[in-house]
Amino acid sequence: MNKLEIVKKACEDRLGSDIKVLEIGSKTTIADYFVIVTGNSVQHTKALANEIEDKIEKAGYEVLRNEGFRDATWILMDLGEIIVHIFTEEQREFYDIEKLWD
């Protein structure tokens, strides 16, 4: 299973909602993909992030950087070629990064 599939499966396993994968490699050099997922609470966003980290590390990959765990309304995970954005519903609507990268 590749890294992108692992991330998507982890989001599904922890019941993340509205999982979107944006292919951004042709628009920027920061990553090839954004994975965007919504959690229904701060605790849920943390659980999603922990599940992704656990599955990524078990597969032999590493999380290069995490940000946003303190407030946990928008957690960003840098996996190299994949950047994961885990939002609460309110933050996802406010920032609307899908529209920015469309």
Salt bridges, closest charged atoms under 4 A:
ASP13 OD1 - LYS9 NZ 2.78
ASP13 OD2 - LYS55 NZ 2.87
ASP18 OD1 - LYS20 NZ 3.36
ASP18 OD2 - ARG92 NH2 3.48
GLU51 OE1 - ARG14 NE 3.21
GLU51 OE2 - LYS55 NZ 2.81
ASP54 OD2 - LYS58 NZ 3.27
GLU67 OE2 - ARG65 NE 2.72
GLU81 OE2 - LYS3 NZ 3.40
GLU98 OE2 - ARG92 NH2 2.36
